[in-house]
Amino acid sequence: MQAGVQAVAQSGYLEADASRTSGVAGTGGAAFAGVLGAVDGAQALQAESKTLALKAVTGDLTDIHQATLASSRAAVTLELVAAVRNKGVEAFNEIMRMQA
């Protein structure tokens, strides 16, 4: 969980700076690229979880807690990324409803 949250936090997407709070659009795709980095982090956590789960099933894993923690981290990170995505879609839909 911590790694996924850190990936989203490091992307800068959730930080409130003057350009986002004043209604002025950003200067490029840097924030969006950061969100994509968070998605990559979520995929890495899911891959780690899958690998540890496979080791647990085959008997190669000595500590089952590692697999459980990796699975929980991946699940929480996926929920966080989905929530950010949903907020983005919601904001887009709100913009599309505005009249010129």
C-alpha positions as CSV (number, residue, x, y, z in Angstrom):
1,M,0.0,0.0,0.0
2,Q,2.7,2.4,1.0
3,A,4.6,2.0,-2.3
4,G,1.5,2.7,-4.4
5,V,0.5,5.8,-2.4
6,Q,4.1,7.0,-2.6
7,A,4.0,6.6,-6.4
8,V,0.9,8.7,-6.7
9,A,2.2,11.2,-4.2
10,Q,5.5,11.5,-6.0
11,S,3.7,12.1,-9.3
12,G,2.6,15.5,-7.9
13,Y,-0.9,14.8,-9.2
14,L,-2.6,15.2,-5.8
15,E,-0.6,18.3,-4.7
16,A,-2.6,21.5,-4.5
17,D,-0.5,24.3,-6.1
18,A,-1.6,27.7,-7.2
19,S,-2.2,26.8,-10.9
20,R,-4.6,24.0,-10.0
21,T,-6.5,25.9,-7.3
22,S,-6.9,29.1,-9.3
23,G,-8.6,27.3,-12.2
24,V,-5.7,27.8,-14.6
25,A,-4.8,24.8,-16.6
26,G,-1.3,23.2,-16.3
27,T,1.5,23.9,-18.7
28,G,1.6,20.5,-20.3
29,G,1.3,16.8,-19.8
30,A,3.7,16.6,-16.8
31,A,1.0,15.9,-14.3
32,F,-0.7,13.4,-16.6
33,A,2.7,11.7,-17.1
34,G,3.0,11.5,-13.4
35,V,-0.3,9.7,-13.1
36,L,0.8,7.3,-15.7
37,G,3.9,6.6,-13.6
38,A,1.5,5.8,-10.7
39,V,-0.3,3.3,-12.9
40,D,3.0,1.7,-13.8
41,G,3.7,1.5,-10.1
42,A,0.4,-0.2,-9.5
43,Q,1.2,-2.7,-12.3
44,A,4.5,-3.4,-10.7
45,L,2.9,-4.1,-7.4
46,Q,0.4,-6.4,-9.0
47,A,3.2,-8.3,-10.7
48,E,5.0,-8.7,-7.4
49,S,1.8,-9.9,-5.8
50,K,1.3,-12.4,-8.6
51,T,4.8,-13.7,-8.3
52,L,4.6,-14.1,-4.5
53,A,1.2,-15.8,-4.8
54,L,2.7,-18.3,-7.3
55,K,5.6,-19.0,-4.9
56,A,3.2,-19.5,-2.1
57,V,1.1,-22.0,-4.1
58,T,4.2,-23.9,-5.2
59,G,5.6,-24.0,-1.7
60,D,8.7,-21.9,-2.5
61,L,7.7,-19.0,-0.2
62,T,8.9,-19.3,3.4
63,D,6.9,-16.4,4.7
64,I,3.2,-16.2,3.7
65,H,2.9,-12.8,5.2
66,Q,5.0,-11.4,2.3
67,A,2.4,-12.6,-0.2
68,T,-0.5,-11.3,1.9
69,L,1.1,-7.9,2.2
70,A,1.9,-7.7,-1.5
71,S,-1.6,-8.6,-2.4
72,S,-3.0,-6.0,0.0
73,R,-0.7,-3.3,-1.4
74,A,-1.7,-4.1,-4.9
75,A,-5.4,-4.0,-4.1
76,V,-5.3,-0.7,-2.2
77,T,-3.1,0.9,-4.9
78,L,-5.5,-0.3,-7.6
79,E,-8.4,1.2,-5.7
80,L,-6.5,4.5,-5.4
81,V,-5.6,4.7,-9.1
82,A,-9.3,3.9,-9.9
83,A,-10.5,6.6,-7.7
84,V,-8.1,9.1,-9.3
85,R,-9.3,8.0,-12.7
86,N,-12.9,8.3,-11.7
87,K,-12.3,11.9,-10.5
88,G,-10.7,12.7,-13.8
89,V,-13.6,11.3,-15.8
90,E,-16.0,13.1,-13.6
91,A,-14.1,16.4,-14.1
92,F,-14.1,15.8,-17.9
93,N,-17.8,15.2,-18.0
94,E,-18.4,18.3,-15.9
95,I,-16.4,20.3,-18.4
96,M,-18.3,18.8,-21.3
97,R,-21.6,19.9,-19.7
98,M,-20.5,23.5,-19.6
99,Q,-22.1,25.9,-22.1
100,A,-19.8,28.1,-24.1
